[in-house]
Amino acid sequence: MKERSPTPTPPPAGEGLTSEAAWPTVDAIVGNPPFLGGSKMRGELGDRYTDKLRKLYEGRVPGGADLVTYWFEKARAQIEAGKCQRAGLVATNSIRGGANQDVLSRICETSKIFNAWSDEEWINEGAAVRVSLVCFGKSPSPSIPLPAGEGSGQLPSPAGRGAGGEGGVLDGQPVAAIHADLTAGAGLNLTQAKPLKENAGVSFQGSQKIGAFDIDGELARQWLKQPNPNGKPNSEVLKPSWNGMDVARRSRDGWIIDYGTSMNEADAALYETPFAYVVQHVKPEREKNNREAYRKYWWRHGEPRIAMRAALKGMARYIATPEVSKHRVFVWLDGSVLPDKKLIVIARSDDTTFGILHSRFHELWALAVCSWHGVGNDPRYTPTTTFETFPFPELSNVAVSAEIATAAQKLNELRNNWLNPTEWTDWVRTPEEEKSGYPARPVAKLGHEADLKKRTLTNLYNARPAWLDNAHKMLDAAVAKAYGWEDYTAEMSDDEILRRLLALNLARSTI
């Protein structure tokens, strides 16, 4: 085994990767490869090196995967070619989900993961991250019988613990098999879940600005009063803006300048004050951007989410959830609010969908198929792997659908009463906001500013008072009826629920 540099060195200008580095034949590969997020590779390694690396591993490592996954794939290929018996590598725990997980799936297809620690704290020189330690490969080893309930076959013995035979060891416990998401259990290989066509075109990531388009509410309300040479109000290019923190904590009263998806520069300039602001605060940075479209259309958001806007058009309200959040909470947002990229949008306006999303069943699914983010190890919700794979219940029974809607309405009402109690809160809206159709804003009554500041969804779900738990249990019971699970009780295990949901997903994905 050769010792290698902890970080890759980009080739000199004019040079680049032309072939894979040759690794020697060894018994084992052990290491802590360099970590660099897929979105940061270009900035650190340069466009030329990144493009050549991704081209070289095309079809083996997804384009958006983190840098560390290339070491996993290279080690897997060495094992498959008979040039290595086994490997043990460290990665951040994000390897369990998203594009990174595809690399572990290839390992499971051609070899096996025989020992893993799925989620461990790692502190090195003051830097704290969450890591996964993964051992994979093949080699005969002594074995012992599987424990009851884990299926048939043999487990590696502690002495040879396991690159061959059946089973493996996950987080220090013997298991029948380790899946590509570093979980275990019969019927619980959620990496098999497929996107469902009925869920396509419903969930989206919010608008990505690529520039300082944000302004505070006081400034926005001043601009709403100002005239323009085209005779049109600034409300056409100003919108309330919400991000993940607005949902998890409290609204920051943020607004955003938004010229939509197709407005040309000349028309944008007719909204005089907002345009002058963008010229000063956005244009200088966008002109330096590597992306031609970002430079050319500097007055528009970089990724305005055309499909999302089309799906939300005409909706009085829609559902949103933070991309990353300790608790998987969903809220209603007014149709006039522009969601930020840190929000995931569900283009539905009915209480039944809201209720299903906030049920125990969807929460379990979301936690099981998500990726994990940061030192806080918070779950990340995505439109593709999380929402599009979820098997919603069939809503052929109108009465059951109405029962879910009623329970969802009650949950939302109780939460809103707690978040903004009438004793502490005034709801305000200027004449200009009202004329433009913007929603009223909660403002703390004099003397209750500190009280209201503590009323957040995060604090509420941290405490989970009895009334909140009861409201969720009523909602869960209604959603269970829609699935036809007459045997459901609050004591049903999480694993049993996930087995049933996965079975539904697999059955529908073949239709």
C-alpha positions in Angstrom: 0.0 0.0 0.0 1.4 3.4 -1.0 1.1 6.5 1.1 -0.6 9.2 -0.9 -0.9 13.0 -0.6 -3.9 14.0 1.6 -5.2 16.5 -1.0 -5.1 16.2 -4.8 -2.9 18.7 -6.7 -4.4 20.1 -9.9 -2.2 19.7 -12.9 -0.3 22.6 -14.3 -2.0 24.8 -16.9 -2.2 23.1 -20.2 -2.0 19.6 -18.6 -4.7 17.4 -17.2 -6.0 13.9 -16.5 -5.6 11.6 -19.5 -6.0 8.2 -17.7 -6.6 6.8 -14.2 -3.7 6.7 -11.8 -2.3 3.2 -11.6 -2.6 1.7 -8.1 -0.4 -1.3 -7.1 -1.8 -4.7 -6.2 -2.2 -4.9 -2.4 -4.0 -6.9 0.2 -6.0 -3.9 1.6 -6.6 -0.2 1.1 -7.1 1.9 4.2 -7.3 5.6 4.3 -9.0 8.9 5.0 -9.4 10.4 1.5 -9.8 14.2 1.0 -13.3 15.6 1.4 -14.5 18.3 -0.9 -18.2 18.8 -1.7 -19.3 18.2 -5.3 -20.4 21.8 -5.6 -17.1 23.2 -4.4 -14.7 21.1 -6.6 -14.6 23.7 -9.4 -13.6 26.5 -7.0 -10.9 24.5 -5.4 -9.5 22.3 -8.2 -10.4 24.4 -11.2 -12.8 23.8 -14.1 -10.3 21.9 -16.3 -9.3 19.4 -13.6 -12.8 18.9 -12.4 -14.2 18.3 -15.9 -11.5 15.9 -16.8 -11.9 13.9 -13.6 -15.7 13.7 -14.0 -15.3 12.7 -17.7 -12.7 10.0 -16.7 -15.2 8.4 -14.2 -18.3 9.0 -16.2 -20.8 6.2 -15.7 -19.1 5.2 -12.5 -19.3 8.3 -10.3 -22.2 10.7 -10.6 -21.1 14.2 -11.7 -22.3 16.0 -8.6 -20.8 13.5 -6.1 -18.2 14.6 -3.5 -14.5 14.2 -4.2 -14.1 11.4 -1.6 -16.4 9.1 -3.6 -13.7 8.8 -6.4 -11.5 7.0 -3.9 -14.3 4.6 -3.0 -14.9 3.8 -6.6 -11.2 3.4 -7.4 -10.9 1.0 -4.5 -14.0 -0.9 -5.6 -12.6 -1.3 -9.1 -9.3 -2.6 -7.6 -11.2 -5.3 -5.7 -13.3 -6.2 -8.7 -10.1 -6.6 -10.8 -8.6 -8.9 -8.2 -5.9 -6.3 -7.3 -7.1 -5.9 -3.7 -9.0 -8.0 -1.2 -10.7 -5.3 0.9 -10.8 -1.6 1.7 -11.6 0.6 4.7 -12.2 4.3 4.0 -13.6 7.3 5.8 -16.1 9.8 4.4 -18.4 12.4 5.7 -21.8 10.9 6.5 -23.2 12.5 3.4 -21.9 9.5 1.5 -25.1 7.7 2.7 -27.4 9.7 0.4 -27.9 11.6 -2.8 -25.4 11.2 -5.7 -22.8 9.9 -3.2 -24.9 6.9 -2.4 -24.7 5.7 -6.0 -21.0 4.8 -5.3 -21.9 2.7 -2.4 -24.6 1.0 -4.5 -21.9 0.0 -7.0 -19.9 -1.5 -4.1 -22.9 -3.5 -3.0 -23.5 -4.7 -6.6 -20.0 -6.1 -7.2 -18.9 -6.8 -3.7 -20.3 -6.1 -0.2 -20.0 -3.8 2.7 -19.0 -6.0 5.6 -18.4 -3.5 8.4 -19.5 0.1 8.8 -20.1 2.9 11.3 -22.8 4.9 9.7 -22.7 8.2 11.6 -19.9 9.1 14.0 -18.6 12.4 15.3 -15.1 13.3 14.1 -13.0 16.1 15.6 -9.7 16.9 14.1 -7.7 20.0 15.0 -10.8 21.8 16.2 -12.9 20.9 13.1 -16.0 18.9 13.9 -17.8 16.8 11.2 -19.9 13.7 11.0 -18.3 10.8 9.3 -19.1 7.3 8.0 -16.4 4.5 8.2 -17.0 1.9 5.5 -15.2 -1.5 5.1 -15.9 -3.4 1.9 -14.5 -6.2 -0.2 -14.3 -10.0 -0.2 -12.4 -12.6 1.7 -13.3 -15.9 3.4 -13.6 -15.7 7.2 -14.8 -17.9 10.0 -18.5 -17.4 10.7 -21.1 -17.7 13.4 -24.9 -18.2 13.2 -27.1 -15.1 12.6 -29.1 -13.9 15.6 -32.8 -14.7 15.7 -34.9 -12.5 13.5 -32.0 -11.6 11.1 -32.7 -14.2 8.5 -30.7 -17.3 7.6 -27.0 -17.8 7.0 -23.8 -17.0 8.9 -22.2 -13.9 10.3 -18.4 -13.2 10.4 -16.9 -14.1 13.6 -15.4 -11.4 15.8 -12.0 -12.7 15.0 -12.3 -12.4 11.2 -15.1 -9.9 11.3 -16.0 -9.9 8.0 -15.1 -9.5 4.5 -16.5 -12.8 3.4 -19.4 -15.2 4.1 -22.8 -13.8 5.0 -23.8 -10.8 7.0 -21.9 -7.9 8.4 -21.4 -5.6 11.4 -23.1 -2.2 11.4 -22.5 0.2 14.2 -21.0 -2.6 16.3 -24.0 -4.9 15.9 -24.2 -8.0 13.7 -26.7 -7.7 10.9 -27.8 -9.9 7.9 -26.7 -7.3 5.3 -25.6 -3.7 5.1 -27.4 -1.6 2.5 -25.9 1.2 0.4 -27.4 3.8 2.7 -25.6 2.1 5.6 -28.7 0.7 7.2 -29.8 -2.9 7.7 -32.9 -5.0 7.9 -34.9 -7.4 5.8 -37.3 -5.5 3.5 -35.7 -2.2 4.5 -33.3 -1.6 1.7 -34.6 1.8 0.9 -31.9 2.4 -1.7 -34.3 0.3 -3.9 -37.0 3.0 -3.8 -37.7 4.5 -7.1 -39.2 7.9 -8.1 -43.0 7.6 -8.7 -44.4 9.2 -11.9 -47.5 10.5 -10.0 -45.2 12.6 -7.8 -43.3 14.2 -10.7 -43.5 18.0 -11.2 -44.9 18.7 -7.8 -41.9 19.4 -5.6 -39.2 22.0 -6.3 -36.3 23.8 -4.8 -36.9 27.5 -4.3 -35.3 30.3 -6.4 -31.6 30.7 -6.2 -30.6 34.3 -6.4 -26.9 34.4 -7.2 -26.6 38.0 -5.9 -27.7 40.4 -3.2 -31.3 40.8 -4.3 -32.6 40.8 -0.7 -33.9 43.9 1.0 -35.6 44.4 4.4 -39.3 44.9 4.8 -39.1 48.6 5.8 -37.2 49.4 2.6 -39.6 47.3 0.5 -42.6 49.1 1.9 -41.1 52.5 1.1 -40.5 51.4 -2.5 -44.1 50.2 -2.8 -45.2 53.8 -2.5 -42.9 55.1 -5.3 -44.1 55.8 -8.9 -42.3 54.5 -12.0 -42.0 56.0 -15.5 -43.9 53.0 -16.9 -46.8 53.8 -14.7 -46.6 50.4 -13.0 -46.1 49.7 -9.3 -42.9 48.3 -7.8 -45.1 45.5 -6.3 -44.6 43.8 -9.7 -40.9 43.3 -9.0 -41.0 43.1 -5.1 -42.1 40.1 -3.2 -41.9 38.8 0.4 -39.1 36.2 0.7 -39.0 33.2 2.9 -36.1 30.8 3.5 -35.6 27.8 5.8 -34.9 30.0 8.9 -38.1 31.8 8.4 -40.0 28.5 8.8 -37.9 27.0 11.6 -37.7 30.2 13.6 -39.7 33.3 12.8 -40.1 35.4 9.7 -37.4 38.0 9.4 -39.7 40.3 7.3 -37.4 39.8 4.3 -38.3 40.9 0.8 -36.6 40.3 -2.6 -36.3 42.1 -5.9 -37.5 39.7 -8.6 -37.6 40.4 -12.3 -39.0 37.0 -13.1 -37.7 34.6 -15.7 -37.9 36.6 -19.0 -38.0 40.3 -18.4 -35.4 42.1 -20.5 -33.0 44.8 -19.2 -34.8 47.7 -20.7 -38.1 46.8 -19.1 -36.5 46.0 -15.8 -34.9 49.5 -15.8 -38.4 51.1 -15.8 -38.8 49.9 -12.2 -36.4 52.7 -11.3 -35.5 52.3 -7.6 -35.2 48.5 -7.5 -33.2 48.5 -10.7 -30.8 51.1 -9.3 -30.3 48.9 -6.3 -29.5 45.8 -8.4 -27.1 47.8 -10.6 -25.2 48.8 -7.4 -25.4 45.6 -5.4 -25.8 42.7 -7.9 -24.3 43.7 -11.2 -20.6 44.1 -10.1 -20.5 40.5 -8.7 -22.5 38.9 -11.5 -20.2 40.4 -14.1 -17.3 38.4 -12.6 -19.3 35.1 -12.5 -18.0 32.2 -14.6 -21.4 31.4 -15.9 -22.3 33.2 -19.1 -26.0 33.3 -18.4 -25.4 34.8 -14.9 -23.3 37.6 -16.5 -25.6 38.2 -19.4 -28.9 38.3 -17.4 -27.4 39.9 -14.3 -30.7 41.6 -13.2 -32.5 38.3 -12.9 -32.0 35.5 -10.4 -29.4 33.0 -11.4 -31.7 30.0 -11.1 -35.3 31.4 -11.0 -36.9 28.0 -11.1 -39.1 28.3 -14.2 -40.9 25.0 -13.6 -41.7 25.9 -9.9 -43.2 29.2 -10.9 -45.4 27.6 -13.5 -46.6 25.0 -11.0 -47.4 27.7 -8.4 -49.1 30.1 -10.8 -52.6 31.0 -9.6 -52.3 29.2 -6.2 -53.5 31.2 -3.3 -51.2 29.2 -1.0 -48.7 26.3 -1.2 -46.7 24.0 1.1 -43.1 24.5 2.0 -40.5 22.8 4.2 -36.9 23.7 5.0 -34.4 21.9 2.9 -32.3 21.2 6.1 -34.1 21.2 9.5 -33.9 19.4 12.8 -37.6 18.7 12.6 -39.4 17.9 9.4 -42.1 20.6 9.5 -44.4 21.8 6.8 -46.1 25.2 6.6 -48.5 27.1 4.4 -47.0 30.1 2.5 -49.1 32.7 0.8 -49.0 32.6 -3.0 -47.3 36.0 -3.1 -44.2 34.8 -1.2 -41.2 33.8 -3.2 -39.4 30.8 -1.7 -35.6 30.8 -1.4 -33.4 27.9 -2.4 -33.3 26.7 1.2 -37.0 25.9 1.0 -38.5 22.9 -0.7 -41.9 23.7 -2.3 -44.8 21.3 -2.8 -47.2 22.8 -5.3 -50.4 21.7 -3.6 -53.0 23.8 -1.9 -55.2 21.1 -0.3 -55.3 20.2 3.4 -55.2 16.5 2.7 -51.8 16.6 1.1 -50.6 18.9 3.9 -51.8 16.3 6.4 -50.2 13.3 4.7 -46.9 15.2 4.5 -47.0 16.0 8.2 -47.9 12.4 9.2 -45.6 10.0 11.0 -45.4 7.9 7.8 -44.0 10.6 5.6 -41.7 11.8 8.4 -40.2 8.3 8.8 -39.8 8.0 5.0 -38.1 11.4 4.8 -35.7 10.5 7.5 -34.9 7.1 6.1 -34.1 8.2 2.5 -32.6 11.7 3.2 -29.0 12.8 3.3 -27.6 14.5 6.4 -26.1 17.9 6.7 -23.4 19.5 8.8 -22.1 19.1 12.3 -25.7 19.2 13.7 -26.4 16.2 11.5 -29.8 17.6 10.4 -31.8 15.8 7.8 -31.9 17.2 4.2 -35.1 17.0 2.3 -35.0 16.9 -1.5 -37.7 16.9 -4.3 -36.2 13.8 -5.9 -35.0 11.3 -3.4 -37.4 12.3 -0.6 -40.7 13.5 -2.1 -40.8 11.8 -5.5 -40.2 8.4 -4.0 -42.9 8.6 -1.3 -45.9 6.4 -1.9 -48.9 8.6 -1.0 -52.1 6.7 0.0 -54.8 6.3 -2.6 -57.6 8.7 -1.8 -60.5 7.0 -3.3 -62.5 7.2 0.0 -63.9 10.8 0.2 -64.7 10.5 3.9 -61.2 9.4 4.8 -59.7 12.2 2.7 -61.9 14.7 4.5 -60.9 13.2 7.9 -57.2 13.8 7.0 -58.0 17.4 5.9 -59.8 18.1 9.1 -57.0 16.8 11.3 -54.5 18.8 9.3 -56.5 21.9 9.7 -56.7 21.4 13.4 -53.0 20.8 13.7 -52.2 24.0 11.7 -54.7 26.0 13.7 -53.3 24.9 17.1 -49.8 25.6 16.0 -50.6 29.0 14.7 -52.4 29.9 17.9 -49.3 28.9 19.8 -46.9 30.7 17.5 -48.8 34.0 17.5 -51.1 34.2 20.5 -53.6 37.1 20.2 -52.5 38.4 23.6 -49.1 39.0 22.3 -49.6 39.7 18.6 -50.9 42.3 16.2 -51.4 41.6 12.5 -50.4 44.6 10.4 -50.4 45.5 6.7 -49.8 48.8 5.0 -52.3 50.1 2.4 -49.8 49.4 -0.3 -49.3 45.9 0.9 -53.0 45.3 1.0 -53.6 46.8 -2.4 -50.9 44.5 -3.8 -52.4 41.4 -2.2 -49.6 40.8 0.3 -50.5 39.0 3.5 -50.6 40.6 7.0 -47.5 40.3 9.2 -47.4 39.3 12.9 -45.8 42.0 15.0 -45.3 41.7 18.8 -47.4 43.9 21.0 -45.5 46.3 23.2 -43.8 44.4 26.0 -44.1 41.0 24.4 -41.2 41.2 21.9 -39.0 38.7 23.9 -42.0 36.4 24.4 -42.9 36.2 20.8 -39.3 35.7 19.7 -39.2 32.4 21.5 -42.3 31.1 19.7 -40.8 29.1 16.9 -41.6 25.8 15.3 -38.2 24.5 16.3 -38.8 25.3 20.0 -42.3 23.9 19.7 -41.2 20.6 18.3 -38.3 20.4 20.7 -40.8 20.6 23.6 -43.5 18.6 21.8 -46.3 19.3 24.4 -49.1 16.9 24.9 -51.6 18.9 22.8 -49.2 18.8 19.8 -48.5 15.1 20.2 -52.2 14.4 20.4 -52.9 16.4 17.2 -50.3 14.4 15.3 -51.6 11.1 16.6 -55.1 12.0 15.4 -53.6 12.9 12.0 -51.6 9.7 11.9 -54.7 7.6 12.6 -56.6 9.3 9.7 -53.7 8.8 7.3 -53.4 5.1 8.3 -57.0 4.6 7.3 -56.2 6.0 3.9 -53.5 3.3 3.5 -55.9 0.7 4.6 -53.8 -0.3 7.6 -56.6 -1.4 10.0 -54.0 -2.9 12.4 -52.2 0.5 12.8 -51.6 1.7 16.3 -49.2 4.3 17.6 -47.1 1.4 18.9 -46.4 0.0 15.3 -42.7 -0.1 14.8 -40.9 2.3 12.5 -39.4 -0.6 10.7 -42.8 -2.1 10.0 -44.1 1.2 8.6 -41.0 1.6 6.4 -41.4 -2.0 5.1 -44.9 -1.3 4.0 -44.1 2.0 2.4 -41.2 0.4 0.5 -43.4 -2.4 -0.7 -45.9 0.2 -2.0 -43.1 2.1 -3.7 -41.7 -0.9 -5.4 -45.2 -2.1 -6.5 -46.1 1.2 -8.0 -42.8 1.9 -9.7 -43.2 -1.2 -11.9 -46.6 0.0 -13.2 
